[in-house]
Amino acid sequence: MIRPIASLFFYARFLNSFSTRGYRRAQANWEMLSPDFSNQTWLVSGATGGIGRYTALAANRHGARVIALGRNPDALATLKKEAASPRRLLPVEVDLSSIKAVARLASKPAISSRLVDVLVNNVGVLLNQHEVTDEGFERSFATNILGPYVLTETLRSAQRLAASGLIINVSSGGMYGTPLVGEEMNCTDPNRFDGMAAYARHKRAMVVLTRYWNTRWQGSPSVQVMHPGWVDTAGVQSALPWFRRTLKALLRNAEQGADTILWLAQQRPDPPIDGGIWLDRQCQPEHEFSFTKRARISEQALIDYLQQAAEVALSRGH
Ligand SMILES: NC(=O)c1ccc[n+]([C@@H]2O[C@H](COP(=O)([O-])OP(=O)(O)OC[C@H]3O[C@@H](n4cnc5c(N)ncnc54)[C@H](OP(=O)(O)O)[C@@H]3O)[C@@H](O)[C@H]2O)c1
């Protein structure tokens, strides 16, 4: 009983900002975006659907060469066909929940031969079914946080990220419901798995990871974290059908969800020194409730945990 009441309270709290209402209100004060991304290379994960797909096509339309990561070859082929410039849309097939496959991306010809100016860590899944990958990780943990960690770290170590580049991490407003936690993020016990809680934890970790990378890399490249609000995508349809049914009229479209990604890449604001998360072109606080400020692990412990998990995956012979 407590869970439904807490969820109701949570959704009511954010209804006016995360919905299309919040977008429309914010948009009233905006200039139209007219970015010029020519001569830039973008790398977008989860580019075959939803917000990632809109981002990849929009960046391509505005002049960028876009390396599009997805696991579905037909959807990648369609994406290329629909691009304003198919020549500048380079599909790369990869299962982003496989840490070994993610670590190998930096050496794929589409990526190893150029510098990435904008990396959009967009892929994210909320899974209601518990699944463990061949590498032994709960699948949403591998997809949502360990994979992006490994992708970003390996690209930077391989010097594939432009020094003046930008990394945009796509988090979620769901992270407002949890403090930072440690190994509970990777719930390998099916009896204890709660897909929604797991997703929120990964998205909180992404905010902390953003701050960590900015401190470590000092702007070379710079890192931003944003969330798109509530967007009507296939992901929401399959993960949260009741939520979609109830709020359908108030959900954003993919263009509205992707707006802040494109705006960050065009405007290049400095990442907020004390942290924060972008929504609708404005930096918002990282916490809305005081209980989430009580992190259960330190930032360094999070990094150590991710690094150790990555090393375990990469050392195993699959
Ligand atoms: N939609 C929202 O309301 C909302 C709210 C807050 C945050 N977000 C965040 O925004 C991001 C995009 O969400 P979305 O709603 O656009 O998601 P989506 O509709 O589910 O699209 C996700 C894309 O990622 C791909 N993908 C998933 N797992 C993959 C894997 N293991 N390997 C390769 N590709 C994979 C999917 O491909 P397949 O078709 O092959 O599965 C799909 O193309 C996520 O990080 C999400 O957490 C979304």
PDBQT file of the ligand as one rigid body, heavy atoms in Angstrom, charges set to zero:
ROOT
HETATM    1  N1  LIG A 401      10.777   8.284 -22.103  1.00  0.00    +0.000 N 
HETATM    2  C1  LIG A 401      10.805   8.895 -20.925  1.00  0.00    +0.000 C 
HETATM    3  O1  LIG A 401       9.776   9.345 -20.393  1.00  0.00    +0.000 OA
HETATM    4  C2  LIG A 401      12.092   9.049 -20.191  1.00  0.00    +0.000 A 
HETATM    5  C3  LIG A 401      12.044   9.704 -18.944  1.00  0.00    +0.000 A 
HETATM    6  C4  LIG A 401      13.233   9.874 -18.256  1.00  0.00    +0.000 A 
HETATM    7  C5  LIG A 401      14.414   9.425 -18.778  1.00  0.00    +0.000 A 
HETATM    8  N2  LIG A 401      14.416   8.787 -19.984  1.00  0.00    +0.000 N 
HETATM    9  C6  LIG A 401      15.702   8.306 -20.478  1.00  0.00    +0.000 C 
HETATM   10  O2  LIG A 401      15.873   8.693 -21.814  1.00  0.00    +0.000 OA
HETATM   11  C7  LIG A 401      16.653   7.715 -22.491  1.00  0.00    +0.000 C 
HETATM   12  C8  LIG A 401      15.925   7.262 -23.739  1.00  0.00    +0.000 C 
HETATM   13  O3  LIG A 401      14.658   6.762 -23.344  1.00  0.00    +0.000 OA
HETATM   14  P1  LIG A 401      13.530   6.369 -24.385  1.00  0.00    +0.000 P 
HETATM   15  O4  LIG A 401      12.244   6.487 -23.646  1.00  0.00    +0.000 OA
HETATM   16  O5  LIG A 401      13.749   7.078 -25.658  1.00  0.00    +0.000 OA
HETATM   17  O6  LIG A 401      13.849   4.814 -24.556  1.00  0.00    +0.000 OA
HETATM   18  P2  LIG A 401      13.312   3.768 -25.641  1.00  0.00    +0.000 P 
HETATM   19  O7  LIG A 401      12.099   4.249 -26.329  1.00  0.00    +0.000 OA
HETATM   20  O8  LIG A 401      13.198   2.461 -24.909  1.00  0.00    +0.000 OA
HETATM   21  O9  LIG A 401      14.517   3.687 -26.655  1.00  0.00    +0.000 OA
HETATM   22  C9  LIG A 401      15.716   3.167 -26.185  1.00  0.00    +0.000 C 
HETATM   23  C10 LIG A 401      16.586   2.766 -27.340  1.00  0.00    +0.000 C 
HETATM   24  O10 LIG A 401      17.709   2.088 -26.776  1.00  0.00    +0.000 OA
HETATM   25  C11 LIG A 401      17.844   0.843 -27.441  1.00  0.00    +0.000 C 
HETATM   26  N3  LIG A 401      18.403  -0.164 -26.538  1.00  0.00    +0.000 N 
HETATM   27  C12 LIG A 401      17.892  -0.632 -25.383  1.00  0.00    +0.000 A 
HETATM   28  N4  LIG A 401      18.698  -1.574 -24.871  1.00  0.00    +0.000 NA
HETATM   29  C13 LIG A 401      19.727  -1.715 -25.737  1.00  0.00    +0.000 A 
HETATM   30  C14 LIG A 401      20.867  -2.543 -25.769  1.00  0.00    +0.000 A 
HETATM   31  N5  LIG A 401      21.120  -3.436 -24.808  1.00  0.00    +0.000 N 
HETATM   32  N6  LIG A 401      21.714  -2.419 -26.802  1.00  0.00    +0.000 NA
HETATM   33  C15 LIG A 401      21.480  -1.546 -27.795  1.00  0.00    +0.000 A 
HETATM   34  N7  LIG A 401      20.419  -0.723 -27.840  1.00  0.00    +0.000 NA
HETATM   35  C16 LIG A 401      19.547  -0.821 -26.808  1.00  0.00    +0.000 A 
HETATM   36  C17 LIG A 401      16.435   0.455 -27.843  1.00  0.00    +0.000 C 
HETATM   37  O11 LIG A 401      16.540  -0.479 -28.888  1.00  0.00    +0.000 OA
HETATM   38  P3  LIG A 401      15.556  -1.731 -29.017  1.00  0.00    +0.000 P 
HETATM   39  O12 LIG A 401      14.404  -1.250 -29.816  1.00  0.00    +0.000 OA
HETATM   40  O13 LIG A 401      16.405  -2.728 -29.741  1.00  0.00    +0.000 OA
HETATM   41  O14 LIG A 401      15.162  -2.145 -27.644  1.00  0.00    +0.000 OA
HETATM   42  C18 LIG A 401      15.897   1.796 -28.274  1.00  0.00    +0.000 C 
HETATM   43  O15 LIG A 401      16.305   2.097 -29.573  1.00  0.00    +0.000 OA
HETATM   44  C19 LIG A 401      16.889   6.591 -21.488  1.00  0.00    +0.000 C 
HETATM   45  O16 LIG A 401      18.125   6.742 -20.863  1.00  0.00    +0.000 OA
HETATM   46  C20 LIG A 401      15.791   6.789 -20.490  1.00  0.00    +0.000 C 
HETATM   47  O17 LIG A 401      16.117   6.281 -19.230  1.00  0.00    +0.000 OA
HETATM   48  C21 LIG A 401      13.279   8.593 -20.697  1.00  0.00    +0.000 A 
ENDROOT
TORSDOF 0
